Amino acid sequence: MQANETSKTVHFGDTASAAPAERPLGRAIKRGMLNRCPACGTGRLFRAYVKPVDHCAACGEDYTHQRADDLPPYLVITIVGHIVLGGYMATDLVWPLTTWQHLAIWTPVTIILSLLMLQPVKGGAIGLQWALRMHGFGQKPEEDADDASAYSDRTA
């Protein structure tokens, strides 16, 4: 072996083509937050307010198996809660307002911020799942013929 050659350890079952394509985490989350497909960055991610498309119109990435269920609302509650609580405390230090005045200010701010942040945060969660190959995003389509032949002797 020569000095400028690098030795690569090959483990059982490894092949050169077995390495999955790189999926940068930050880029995928950013694209998701911008309402774009995490894979290609050009197709739309949502068809309605928080309803994702089934497939990307540009690259065909399948989004039917994404599971961004509870994470986006939890993140929105945490972020909006910190913003509103900080704003409330700062306002209360400068201007001593009554409880009704605070409610009149911070209730609409809370509702508007929550509604504005929910879709980008859900897009970021979908991008996170895509980048980390979670919930079926990294699986190759399986052959149904192999399954049928392997279990052909079984009856329902």
Secondary structure, 3 states (H helix, E strand, C coil): CCCCCCCCCCCCCCCHHHCCCCCCHHHHHHHHHCCECCCCCCCECECCCCCECCECCCCCCECCCCCCCCHHHHHHHHHHHHHHHHHHHHHHHHCCCCHHHHHHHHHHHHHHHHHHHHHHHHHHHHHHHHHCCCCCCCCCCCCHHHHHHHCCCCCC
